[in-house]
Amino acid sequence: MSLEAGRRPRTRPGLVAWVASAAAILLGAGDLLGWQLDLRGLTSVVPGLVAMNPATAVCFILAGVALGLLRDGADRRHLRFLGLGCAALVALAGLVKLGDLHLGWQVGFDQWLFREKLGSASGLLPNRMAPNTALDFLFLGAALLTLRLEPRRGAPPSQLLALVPLLLSFLALLGYAYDVRPFYDVTKQMPAVFNTAMALNTALAFLLLSTAVLFDRPDVGLPAVFGGEDAGGLLARRVLPLAVLVLAGLGWLELRGQAIPLYDSRLGVSLLVASGIIVLAVIIWLAARSLRGADQARRQATEALRQAHEELEARVEARTAELAREVEERRRAEASLLKLTRAVEQTADAVVITDRNGRIEYVNPAFETLTGYARDEAVGQTSAILKSGAQPPAFYQELWQTILGGGVFQALFVNRKKSGERYHEEKTITPIRDETGAIMNFVSTGKDISGRVKLEEQLRQAQKMEAIGRLAGGVAHDFNNLLTTMLGYSQLSRSGLQPDQPIARNLEEIEQAVHRAAALTRQLLAFSRQQVLQPKILDLNRLVLDLDKMLRRLIGEDIELRTCPASGLGRIKADESQIEQIVLNLAVNARDAMPEGGNLTIETGNVQLDEHEVRDRPGLVPGPYVLLAVSDTGCGMDAATRARIFEPFFTTKEVGKGTGLGLSTVDGIVRQSGGHIEVRSEPGHGSSFRIHLPRADDALVEAPRPAAAEGAFRGTETVLVVEDEEQVRAVVRETLESGGYTVLEATSGWEGLALCERRDRPFDLVISDVVMPGLSGPDFGACIAGLQPEARLLYISGYAERASSRHGVPGPETPFLQKPFTPDTLLGKVREVLDGPRREAA
């Protein structure tokens, strides 16, 4: 059985309902078409028989639609309501037709819709719906209305209601089969104008629909008896069809015999056959139900017997297991000494047993492996052979005081092997008592933790570096706020002066100093790995070649620069300015290492690293990489210097000649870009820095930005500035107002939200700081998206909170401006955001 996506599985009751629904709709539609086109072959199954009434046809269409919707659309509310509405119309039509026939209401729609057609076809006034047909519709509609109603006990109401149309339609079919008109025409004595007999196709449609309703719930009620897998269900399925067919066949044969004629009283014989079938069906059903109950009782008794048998078996098994455990415990007791010996011999911890004076009586193989002393060499000696002198005498005094007092001594020892090498051992010394409680021996278990101690030292160093990084990032953030104010006011003040004025030159010098300070903060951010990265697909060869002229001016004429770009070099995804900073910093270091001149070589290449090669390069995984190598012929470095070159503020230069952030900045950028840097250097043989960056498969996309025309950065839009730093907020406001914008200010995210709620029209642009007290910039931006979805958003920050998930800063696709920035940069970015495509909310 297959399941279609989004639909209920086709079960047998569902298939019966679908067939009955389709047949009823087709019979009704065909009847209406036959009345409309005067085709009597569609209104009556057999020519000359009673035709289906048009109102009956409409009711069958409604009943078929109701059955289909209530079966396949039961889990869809609107379809269920539509099905219930159709069922209600069917029941209402039956009720109205009963009133029409018996009370003379004259409300049949076929009296006016098909009056001319019906009259011409039959020569009479339009025939009305038969009383038994109307009664069937009343009960069928009620059965459809209660189709999904769960019974408290017994058969569902829908099954009981469906029995009425099932029996009446069955009688009508018998009437047509036996030519007994009272079975399908209950108003034979009424005037001829009321031709109200049930049509043969009407009886067939009622039989299909009522059967589908009856067997809609095959697991409860009447169908459960016939469909059960017990003896009663089997008996009912085999006997009832045979009984019906046999009795019906005998009745038909008797009627045929009377037609010869051999018999008379056709009506009596027909009633006898019908009664016999009904009685026989009831008897079979009762017998089946009784057999079903007996079968259930038998199964319950069998299940109780099975459970009792299983319980007895479980008790026997439990007792057997208990006896087996006793035997096993005895066997274990006999082998415990052997297992203990093997465990001590094979354990990875060093085990030493001494007497009360500390003289060694036993050592295991792990002790021999750890210390280098053989068992014969250690036995008879004291544990003093392992002393390294790292512990003071008070340490050993506390040890003996503890264990002689019956306590357990645990500590970290720095001991010495036979070779003289020191090692860290985590040791536990426990007293061993005899049966009287007196201390006879001591057992010592130790584990070599030299590797863990080394890792802990590295962790402490990493935590120290992380703390320095956070400090550097915080300092850079505060400096960037100050530099933004200085740079903004300096440029705003210089914009109204002539270039040759002394104060203009002074302001220009201030701006140059601010830019140098901003470069220093960028180094701090790079070191702490908190700078804003704007990664894109880069051609490393092009970037190195573009820096060629700048590098030659930077390193001087006494140093020969040689670039060796590899052909077919792969692309990388990184921040272009940060990669340029790597090359410039390494070139400056190389220049300082060659005061008498020399050679500087910059190479690129494609590298494929395997698992063995990335093992010594933390942070890398096997795969393709792009190599950037910068080599010089300078003085080189010894091992001690190489171990510290990436530490912040470490420098070998004279005071005032370097900050000690150059190589730590390079290391921070490389790691943040997903790469790895290593150095190879020997005193007097120069240095070589090799950087591996992940290779990107994306295509290179270059979209140079055209130069903006004068006045292109101006605008008339309304901008909301949300910034907790008063000076930064003031310079942003003045800059935007100088560009023609209307500016409103807010000192916090909450104040900005209040302005947005009070404002009738949305802001064209909202400029928000990332880190603010109370409500952060990203949280404020999320609220703005709900209040004013049409407003554009631009974030500004003194450091890259994108590197921290704590503030939930949006991704690189969100407009962002790094502090410090100039007024021209701010105006250009504002214009870019306002004129750019609108980004859909995530």
Salt bridges, closest charged atoms under 4 A:
GLU4 OE1 - ARG7 NH1 3.02
ASP72 OD2 - ARG10 NH1 3.55
ASP100 OD2 - LYS97 NZ 3.81
ASP100 OD1 - ARG128 NH1 3.53
ASP110 OD1 - LYS97 NZ 3.72
GLU150 OE2 - ARG217 NH1 3.24
ASP179 OD2 - ARG266 NH1 3.80
ASP185 OD2 - ARG181 NE 2.78
ASP216 OD1 - ARG71 NH1 2.59
ASP216 OD2 - ARG148 NH2 2.90
ASP219 OD1 - ARG217 NE 3.64
ASP230 OD2 - ARG292 NE 3.58
ASP295 OD1 - ARG298 NH2 2.48
ASP295 OD2 - ARG299 NH1 2.14
GLU303 OE2 - ARG306 NH2 2.12
GLU310 OE2 - ARG306 NH1 2.20
GLU311 OE2 - ARG315 NH2 2.98
GLU313 OE2 - HIS309 NE2 2.70
GLU322 OE1 - ARG319 NH1 3.10
GLU328 OE2 - ARG331 NH2 2.30
GLU328 OE2 - ARG332 NE 3.28
GLU345 OE2 - ARG375 NH2 3.19
GLU377 OE2 - LYS418 NZ 2.81
GLU421 OE1 - LYS417 NZ 3.94
GLU425 OE1 - LYS427 NZ 3.68
GLU426 OE2 - ARG452 NH2 3.20
GLU456 OE2 - ARG452 NE 3.64
GLU457 OE1 - ARG460 NH2 2.65
GLU466 OE2 - ARG470 NH1 3.01
ASP478 OD1 - HIS477 ND1 3.23
GLU511 OE2 - ARG494 NE 2.85
ASP539 OD2 - ARG571 NH1 2.98
ASP546 OD2 - ARG542 NH1 2.68
ASP548 OD2 - ARG552 NE 2.78
GLU576 OE1 - LYS536 NZ 3.11
GLU576 OE2 - ARG542 NH2 3.46
ASP592 OD1 - ARG591 NE 3.25
ASP592 OD2 - LYS653 NZ 2.52
GLU647 OE1 - ARG644 NE 3.29
GLU654 OE1 - LYS657 NZ 3.77
ASP667 OD2 - ARG671 NE 3.06
GLU678 OE2 - ARG617 NH2 3.30
GLU678 OE2 - ARG680 NH2 3.53
GLU678 OE2 - ARG690 NE 3.95
GLU702 OE2 - ARG542 NE 3.13
GLU717 OE2 - ARG831 NH2 2.91
GLU723 OE1 - LYS819 NZ 3.13
GLU737 OE1 - ARG733 NH1 3.66
GLU745 OE1 - ARG729 NE 3.13
GLU745 OE2 - ARG733 NE 2.62
ASP769 OD1 - LYS819 NZ 3.69
GLU801 OE1 - HIS807 NE2 3.45
GLU832 OE1 - ARG705 NH2 3.33
GLU832 OE2 - LYS829 NZ 3.76
ASP835 OD1 - ARG831 NH2 2.91
